[in-house]
């Protein structure tokens, strides 16, 4: 059976499973659409949340960024994982006890202001739409490769699949679909990693293989460091960026995690307040299975790619064009070339494809001596690495098909969660909460589905030309959530001093300064150009746009406290409400209100 047929079988079977679950668990009420009827078991919710969380950025993009940068991009792992600890300790149980459907509803009630609720809706939409761009980008890349079509058509097909199961299933359907998607994606991620770890180190546990030795007896990371430095790149295991920027980036990802609406919504689906904390704990367990494997996947893939491009070692010659065209070990390159995400050019006509860092002084001299005309691997999109990894390592065809299904499961699960958060904000907070408060439940359910369909269209349009690799685009969304939503939630739960004016001013200040920094840094005022999405020249010292969310959050806190101090004190009934949310008494009892 050929590879294309295998891909269709694995992907088709997984899609049939998702759509079947969505039909079986179709939402019949607003409670089921927004919160799955508040009847999801903590373990089930933990698995669904993990799938919701481990998006295209985690499955498809993160290992690729780690592979090509090394130690510095470990902050993706630290930030995203640490954020769940904050969520479990500081937000999840209190928000569940408050008993509302959406984050915006909590902010509106806590700050006794429809304006605060609307500002929260705006912040939610900006962060969620930015996030969903990265997911749709991952969908397009995965579909494009495994259906052997352009990524544009892959994006359109993926959007139709999301529409089929998310619009009708709502939170109830999405929850059980995400459980299935977690099983698919974690299997698809770990099996190739086990194969590759065995190939390179003889150790079946990738996380241990990363620190093991290769067949030659040389430690894997030592060997990788030697190869990449020979090619003129920075040492893989060394820090070569700004420590300040790395700390701020990690912090932005952490508090952004704790402020993402589509993640927080998952904790509204459990029966009891205590279940919210247990859900967060189980989520960490399920996430750890992938996040402990990702660094090994990145390092081993980088080693395999480097050795493929220089089959006789860096002291020999680069791979020949003829070998790429005829050798089965290089067939993956021609396949990925069709997607437009991988490209090469024999610039000097020597029949070789030299892959090296042409900014290195020693290699510039070597290039001049040998007649090289710059790096001839002209395009290697980081987002293809995990999906291409089984092919690069010449693994069996069924493993490649499984990875196809896993990559799509990761992107689609998070896309569905984000679209649900967007539709809930529009239908429940904007339409039902403000514009048409007398709307019937049936009309609200229809509005939720229509708004989700509209959000899919917007996501597709923006996903056609994203502002960076999937994980970078997602990092911007985390920064926006960190700067706008997280501080409002924290102050809403733990401070009775912050009033409605302070909350509104803080959210707007945090959102605006962060957006301005991103736009000014990127020059992204009109249609973004993916090639211009770099962090070469930060505007504020070494601080990149993806790290600015932590500063935006500090601005939010400062403005909120300042404005609250200058305006009318919070009413006593709101202070009592805040205190009641924090009281642990009754945490084991099912609560529908607050």
N, C-alpha and C positions, 0 to 999 in steps of 0.2 A: 504494500500500500504506500503510495507516495505521500510526501510530507504535507502537501496542500490538503489532501483528503483527511489525513490525520488531524490537522488543525481544525478543519470544518467539523469533524466528529466531536472533538473535545469542546470546542467553543459552542457548537450547536447544542450539545447535551447540557452544558451548564446554563445556557440561555433558556432552554426548555424548562429546566428545574426552577430558575428564578421566576419565570412568568407563571408557571404552574402554582408556585407558592403564593404569588401575588393574587392570583384568582381565588385560591383557597382562603386566603386571609384578607380578602377585600374589605376595606373600611366601610361600615354602614352608618357611622355617626361621626360627629365632629370629635368626640372623645377618642374614638378609635383612630381617626385620621391624624390628630395632633399628638396623642399620647398612648396609642395602642390600648385604650381602655384601662390604663394603669394596672395591667395584670401580668407584666413580664417578670419572669424569675430573674434574680440577680446574676446567676451564672449565664443564662441566656442573654441577658442584657449586656453583660460584660463581653461576651463574644461578639454580639452585634455592634457594640460600641467600638471594639477593636477593629472590626471591619470598616466601620464608619470612619475611624481614625486613620487606619493604614491605607492611605489613598494612593493615587498614582505617584505622588511625591515620595511615599515610603517604599512602595513596591518597585516602581519603575525608575525613579529619578535619583533617590538618595544614594544608593550604592554607586551609581555612575559618577555623581559629584565627589564622593569619597575616593573613588578609584583614580580620578584625574587630579585631585588636590591632596588627598592624604589626610594627615592629622588634623589640619585646620577645619575640615568639614565634619569632624566628629562632633562639633557643636550641634549639628542637626540631631544627632542621637541624644545628647545630653539635654538639650532644650525641650524636645518633644516628649521625652520620657519624664523629665522633671515636672513638666506642666501638669501631668496627671496626678502627681503627689499633691500639688497645690489644689487641684480640683477636688480631690477626695477629702482633703482636710478642711479647706476654707469655703467651698461653695456648694458642692453637690447636696449634702444633707439639708442645708438651710434652704436652698431653693426648692427642694422637694417638699419640705415642710410648709413652705409658703403656699404651695398647692395650685399654681397657675400653669397655663399651657405653654407660654412663651417667655423668653427673656424680656422682651419689650413690655409685656404685661406686668411682670414683676417690677420693672423700673418705673412704669407709669403709676402703679399703686403705691409703691414705697415712697416715691417722691411726689405723691398726690398731685400729679400734673399730666394732662393730656399732651402738653408740649414735650415733656420729658419722654413720654412714650413714643412720640413721633420722631424725636431726635434719635432715640434708641433704634427705631425702625430704619432710619437713614444709615446709622452706623452699621447695623446688621446687614443691610443690603450691600453697602460698599464692601465690607469685609467678605461676605459670602459670595458675591459675584466675582470678586478678585480671585477667591479660592477656587471657584468652580471653573474658571478659565484653565487652571492647571490640570484639573481632572479631565476636562474635555480634550485638552491637548494630549494627555496620556491615552485616552480612548482612541483618538485619531492615529497616534503612533502605533498602538497595538493592533488595531484593525488593519491599518495600512500594511503592516508587515505580514501579518498572518493570512490576510486575504490577497496579498501581493498586489495591492492597489495604492494609489496615491493617498497620503495621509488625509487630504481634504475629504475624500469619499469615505474614508474610515471614520472620520468625525461625524459625518451625516448619518451613517449607519448606526453608530453608537448612540447618538441622540435619540434615534427612533426606539432603540431597545430600552433606554432609560424611561422614555415616555410610556412604553407599554406596561412596565411594572410599577413605576413610582406614582404616576398620576392616579391610577385606580386603587392601588393598595394603601396609600397613605402610610402613616407611621406603623400601623399594624402589619401591613404587607411588607414594608421595607425592613422591619425588625427581623422577621423570620427569613426574609430573603438574604439579609446581611449575615445571619448565622450560617446559611449555606455558602455564601460568598467567602466568609472567613475560612471555612473548611477547605474550600477550593484554593484560596490564595496562599494559605500557610503551607499546604501540601506542595503547591507549585513552586514556592520559594525555597523550601528546605530540601526537597529531593535533588534538584540540580546541584545545590550547594554541597550536599553529602557526596555526590558523584565526583565533583571537582576537587573537593578536599581529599578524597581517597586517591584520586589521580596524582595530585601534587605532593601530598604529605603522608598518605597511607592512614590518615586519621579520619574516621567517619563523622566526627563532630567538628563542623566548620570553625566554631569559635575557638576550639583547641588547636585545630590544624593551622590557624592563623599564626600561632606561636610555635608551630612545629618546624620540622626540617624537611627539605625536599629530598629526592632520591640521591642527590649528590652528597647529602649530609649537611648541606649549608642551610642555616635557618631561613625560612621563607622570606621574612621581612628584610633580612640582611641581603639576600639575593635580589629582591625587588629594589631596595635602595641603590644597589650597585648598578643595576640596569638603567633605572630612570636617571641617575646622575650621569651615567655614560652618555645618555641621549641629551644631556643638557638641561634636564628638568630638575626642580628642587627635590631634595631628599624626601622620600615618602613619609617617613615617621617623624620628621622634624617640623616644628612650628615655624612658619615663615610669613606670618601676617601680624597684624596689630593685636596685642593682648587686650587692649581696651575694646576694640571692635568685637573681638571674639566673646568677651564677657557680656557686652551689650546685646550681641546677637543671640547668645544663649538665653539671656534674660527675656528678650523679646519673644522668643519661641515659647518659653515657659509660661509667661503670663498671657501670651496670645492663646496658648492651648486652653488655659483656664477661662478664657473669655470668648471662645468660639461658640456661637449660638447653636450650631447643629450638633455639637458634642454635648452641651449642657442640656439640650432638649431630651437627650436619651435618658437622663436621670429623672425625668418627669413620668417615665413609663412604668416604674416599679411600684408595687403595692404599698410599701412602708418607707418611712424616712430612713430607718437603719439600712434598708436594702440599697439605698442610693450609695452609701459608703462602701458596702460590700460589692456593689457593681463596679465601682472605681477600682477596687482591689483586684477583682477578677480581670478587669480590662488590662491592668498592668501585667498580669501573668500572661495573658494571651498576646499582648504586644511584645513582651520580652522574647517570645519564641522567634519573632522575626528580627527584632532589633539587636539581639545577640549574634545573629547570623550575618547581618548586613555588612559589617566591617570586613569579614572574611570574604564575602562575595566580591566586594569592591577590590580588595587587594589581590585576590587570585585572578580576577578578570584582567586587571592591569598587567599582571605578570604574563598571562596567556597572550594578550594582545601584543605586548612588547616582543615576546619571543616569536610570535607569528610574523611580525614585520621585519624582524632580524633573525631568521631561522638558524643562522650560523654564529649567532652572538654578535655583539656590537663591534667586535674586531673584524668581522667578516663583511659580507655584502647584504644589502637590504633585499627584501623579497622582490622577485621579478614580476613584471606584468604578465608574462606567459604563465608563471606559476599560479597567479591569482585567477587566471582564466581557465586553467586546466586542472589544477589540484583540488580534489574534493574537500580538503581541509579549509579551502578558501572560498567555497561555494557560497557561504553566508554573506560574503562581501557583495557579490553580484546581486543577491536577493535584496539586501538592505539598500543597495544603490537605487533600486526601483522606487523606494519611498522618498528619495530626495534627502535622506537624513545621514547618508554616508557617501563620501565622494573622494576620488583621487585623480591625479593628473601627472603624467610623466613629463614634467616641464622641460627637462634637458635632453629628452630622447635617448637616455641610456638604457632603457628597458627595465629600470628598477624604480621602486616607489620608496624613496627615502622618507623615513618618519623620524623627526628629531625636533628639538627646540632651536629654531634659527635665531633666537636672541642671545644664545650662548657664545661668548667670544671665541673659545677654543674651537667650537663647532663651526663658527663662521670661517675661521681659517681653514678648517678641514673641508668645508663646503667649497671654498674658493679653489683649493688644491685639486679637488675631485670633480669640479664642474657642476656641483649641485646648485639648484636654483630655488632654494626655499623648501620648506616642508611640503612634500607632495601628497601627504594624506590631508587633502584640503578641507574635508568636512567629516567630523566624527561627533554627532550629536550625543551628548552625555546620556540622554534619556533612552537610548537604544540599548545600553550596555547590559542590563539585567535580562532583557528579552532576547538579546543576541548571545548571551553567555553560554547557554547549552550548545548552540551551534559552533561557537568559537572553540569549545572544549570537545566537539565531535561526540556529543551524547546521543543516545538513541532517539529516534523520531517521536516516540510517544512522550518523552520528557519535554521535547520542544512544544508539542501540542498542549501538554499540561501547563507549561509556562504561559502559553497564549491565553488559555482560559483564566489563569491566575492573575495575569496583568490586567485583563479586562474586568475581572471581579473586583480588584482593588480600586480601579478608577470608577467603575459604575457604582460601587457601594457608597463611596463618599459623595459622588455626584448626586445620588438619590437623597442622601441626608441633607446636603446643602440646599437642594431644590425644595425639599420639604420645609426647611427653615425659612427660605425665601417666601414660599407660598403661604406659610403660616403668618409671617409678618404682614403680608399684603392683605390676606383675607380676614384674619382674626384681629390684628392690631389696627390696621388702617381702615378697612371697610366696616367690619363689625364693631370695632372699638371706637371709631370716630365718625365716619361718613354716614353709615346706615346702621345705627345701633339696633333697630327693630328687625333686622334681617333674620329670616327664619333659618333653622338649622340646615334644612335642605339647600337653601340658597347659598349659605355660607360654605357648605361642602362643595357645591358647584363652583363657587368663586375660588376656592382653594385649588381645585383641579385646573381651572382655566389659568390662574396666575402661575401655577407650576409649569404648564405648557408654554406660557409666554416666557418664563424664566429660561426654559430649555432653548428657545429660539435665541434669546440674548446670549446665552452661554456659548452657543454654536458660533454666532457671529464674532464674539470676542476671542473664542478659542482658535479661530482661523489665523490670527496673527498675535500670538501671546507675547508678553514682554519679557520672555526669558525661558530658561528650562523649567520644567514642571515644578521642581522643588524650590527654585528661586521665586517663581510666581506665587507659590503657596506661602513662602516666607514673607512676602509683602502683605498677604492677607493676614498672617499672624501679627505682623506689626500693627496693622490697622485695628485689629481686635484688641490687641494689648493697649493701644493708645486711647481707645474710645470706650469699649464695653467693660473690660476687666476692672478698671478703677471704679466705675459706677456701681458694679456689683459688690465690690469689696466695701466701699463706703456705705452702700445701702444696707449691708448686713451688719457691719461692725461699728458704725458711727451714727449716733442719733443727731449729731450736730449738722450734718450736711442736709441742706434744704433743697427745694425744687430749683431755685435759681442757681444755686451752686452746682447741682448735678448737670443741668442743661449747659451752663457755661463751661464746665469741665469737659464734658463729652465733645462739645463743638471745638473747644480749643485743642484737645488732644487729636481729634480727627483732622482738623484743618492743618495744623503744623506738620503732621506726619505726611499728609497728602502733598503739601507744598514741597516738603523736602524730597519726596519721591519724584514729583514732577520736575522740579528744578534740577535735580541730580541727573535724571534721565533725559531731560529735554522732551518729555513725552506728553506734549500738549495736543497732538492731533492723532494720527494713526501711528501706533508704535512700530518700530523697526527692530526685529529680534536681534539683528546684528549690532545694534547700538546699545543693547542692554548689558552694559558692563559696569563694574564698580571701580574703574581705574582712578577716578579723580573725585573722591568724596568732598562735599562742600564744607563739612564741619570736622576739621582734623582728619583722623583716620576712620570716622564713622560712616559706614556704608548705608545706603537706603534701606536694606533689609534689616539693619540693626537699630534703626531710628525709633522703632516702636517703644522701646524702653524709655527713651527720652520723652516721647509723646505721652506716655503714661504718667511720667513725673510732672509734666505740664498740666495734665488733666487733674491730678491730685492737688497741685498747688493752686490752680485757678478755682477749683471747687471749694477748697477751704477758705480762700480769700473772699470769694463772692458770698459764701454762706456767712462769714463773719461780718460782712457789711450789710446783710439783708435780714429780713424777719426770721425769727427762730422757728425751728420745726414744731408743728402743732403737737400737743401732748399725746393725742390718740395715735399719731404716727410713731412717736417714741415708744409708746406701749406696744405697738405692732412689731417694731424692730426687736424689742426685748423679748417678746413672745416667740419670735422666730428663732432666737438664739438659745432659749431655754431647752435643755435636753429632755425634760420631763415629757413622757409620752412619745419618745422617739421610736418606740417599738410598736406603736399603734398606727393603724391605717388612718390617713388623714386626707380628706377631700378638700377642705378649705385651709384656713391657717389658724 
